[in-house]
């Protein structure tokens, strides 16, 4: 009879990189929640706004690519942001299938209100900026390897 520990340590939940990433992501989102509530944004909306604050006037497809998400799932989120007056969506004159997303004045102003969020996240992490940047670089490298394997 083999013990439960024989050759099964690789199936323990706490030994899974995916669970460490998943559980950390859940907790990170919880830390963001009250900060984003003050801006009347959800975390996915905040991500979309950051993409547009970085470069305005992108297509839905470009935003989707940047966020590693499906354009179809992004459309309802963008519609809500448009209803809130933070952005506008217009069809391209060259190809009406393409939707161009631009920040409104209100959407650009929200960036200033969000400026303090990264510092709050740094404080909540209890870690140094240098350590978090190193961790971020490692995660980006891991993401690249995973994308290459698909």
C-alpha positions as CSV (number, residue, x, y, z in Angstrom):
1,X,0.0,0.0,0.0
2,X,1.4,3.4,-0.9
3,X,0.9,6.4,1.2
4,X,-0.9,9.5,0.1
5,X,2.4,11.4,0.0
6,X,4.1,9.0,-2.5
7,X,4.4,10.7,-5.8
8,X,1.4,12.9,-5.0
9,X,3.1,16.0,-3.6
10,X,2.9,17.5,-7.1
11,X,-0.9,17.4,-6.8
12,X,-1.1,19.3,-3.5
13,X,-3.0,22.5,-3.9
14,X,-0.3,24.6,-2.1
15,X,2.3,23.2,-4.5
16,X,0.6,24.6,-7.6
17,X,1.9,27.7,-9.2
18,X,-1.5,28.3,-10.7
19,X,-3.1,28.4,-7.3
20,X,-0.5,30.8,-5.9
21,X,-1.2,33.1,-8.9
22,X,-5.0,32.7,-8.7
23,X,-5.3,33.2,-4.9
24,X,-2.9,36.2,-5.0
25,X,-4.9,37.7,-7.9
26,X,-8.1,37.3,-5.9
27,X,-6.6,39.1,-2.9
28,X,-5.1,41.8,-5.1
29,X,-8.5,42.5,-6.6
30,X,-9.9,42.7,-3.0
31,X,-7.3,45.3,-2.1
32,X,-8.2,47.3,-5.3
33,X,-11.9,47.2,-4.7
34,X,-12.4,50.0,-2.2
35,X,-9.9,52.2,-4.1
36,X,-11.8,51.7,-7.3
37,X,-15.2,52.1,-5.7
38,X,-14.1,55.7,-5.0
39,X,-13.7,56.1,-8.8
40,X,-16.9,54.2,-9.5
41,X,-14.9,51.5,-11.5
42,X,-14.7,47.8,-11.3
43,X,-11.2,46.2,-11.6
44,X,-11.8,45.1,-15.3
45,X,-13.0,48.7,-16.1
46,X,-9.9,50.1,-14.4
47,X,-7.7,47.9,-16.6
48,X,-9.4,49.1,-19.7
49,X,-9.1,52.7,-18.6
50,X,-5.4,52.3,-17.9
51,X,-4.9,51.0,-21.5
52,X,-6.7,54.1,-22.8
53,X,-4.8,56.4,-20.4
54,X,-1.6,54.9,-21.9
55,X,-2.8,55.4,-25.5
56,X,-6.1,56.9,-26.4
57,X,-8.0,56.2,-29.6
58,X,-7.5,52.5,-29.8
59,X,-9.8,50.0,-31.4
60,X,-11.7,47.4,-29.3
61,X,-9.5,44.8,-30.8
62,X,-6.3,46.6,-29.8
63,X,-7.6,47.0,-26.2
64,X,-8.6,43.4,-26.2
65,X,-5.2,42.3,-27.3
66,X,-3.5,44.5,-24.7
67,X,-5.7,43.0,-21.9
68,X,-5.4,39.4,-23.3
69,X,-9.1,39.1,-23.4
70,X,-11.8,38.4,-26.0
71,X,-13.3,41.4,-27.8
72,X,-16.8,40.1,-27.3
73,X,-16.4,40.2,-23.5
74,X,-14.9,43.6,-23.6
75,X,-17.8,45.2,-25.5
76,X,-20.3,45.3,-22.5
77,X,-17.6,46.7,-20.2
78,X,-16.9,49.5,-22.7
79,X,-20.6,50.2,-23.2
80,X,-20.9,50.7,-19.4
81,X,-17.9,53.1,-19.4
82,X,-19.5,55.0,-22.3
83,X,-22.8,55.2,-20.4
84,X,-20.8,56.6,-17.4
85,X,-19.4,59.3,-19.7
86,X,-15.8,58.2,-19.5
87,X,-15.3,57.2,-23.2
88,X,-16.9,57.3,-26.6
89,X,-17.1,54.4,-29.1
90,X,-17.4,55.2,-32.8
91,X,-17.3,53.0,-35.9
92,X,-14.4,53.5,-38.2
93,X,-15.2,55.3,-41.5
94,X,-12.9,52.9,-43.4
95,X,-14.3,49.7,-41.9
96,X,-17.6,49.9,-39.9
97,X,-16.8,46.6,-38.2
98,X,-14.0,48.4,-36.3
99,X,-14.9,50.4,-33.2
100,X,-12.6,53.1,-32.1
101,X,-12.6,54.0,-28.4
102,X,-11.6,57.5,-27.2
103,X,-11.6,59.0,-23.7
104,X,-13.9,61.8,-22.9
105,X,-12.7,64.8,-20.9
106,X,-14.3,63.1,-17.8
107,X,-12.3,59.9,-18.6
108,X,-9.1,61.8,-18.9
109,X,-9.8,63.6,-15.6
110,X,-10.3,60.3,-13.9
111,X,-6.7,59.5,-14.5
112,X,-5.7,62.2,-12.0
113,X,-8.1,60.8,-9.4
114,X,-6.5,57.3,-9.9
115,X,-2.9,58.5,-9.5
116,X,-2.6,57.5,-5.8
117,X,-3.7,53.9,-6.4
118,X,-0.3,52.4,-7.2
119,X,1.1,53.8,-4.0
120,X,-1.8,52.4,-2.0
121,X,-1.1,49.0,-3.6
122,X,2.6,49.2,-2.8
123,X,1.8,50.0,0.9
124,X,-0.7,47.1,1.1
125,X,1.9,44.7,-0.3
126,X,4.3,45.4,2.6
127,X,7.1,45.0,0.1
128,X,9.5,47.3,-1.6
129,X,9.0,48.8,-5.1
130,X,12.2,47.1,-6.3
131,X,10.9,43.7,-5.1
132,X,7.5,44.1,-6.7
133,X,9.1,45.2,-10.0
134,X,11.3,42.1,-9.9
135,X,8.2,39.9,-9.2
136,X,6.4,41.7,-12.0
137,X,9.3,41.0,-14.4
138,X,9.2,37.3,-13.4
139,X,5.5,37.1,-14.0
140,X,5.7,38.8,-17.4
141,X,8.4,36.3,-18.4
142,X,6.2,33.4,-17.2
143,X,3.3,34.9,-19.2
144,X,5.5,35.0,-22.3
145,X,6.6,31.4,-21.9
146,X,2.9,30.3,-21.5
147,X,1.8,32.3,-24.5
148,X,4.6,30.7,-26.5
149,X,3.4,27.2,-25.5
150,X,-0.1,27.8,-26.8
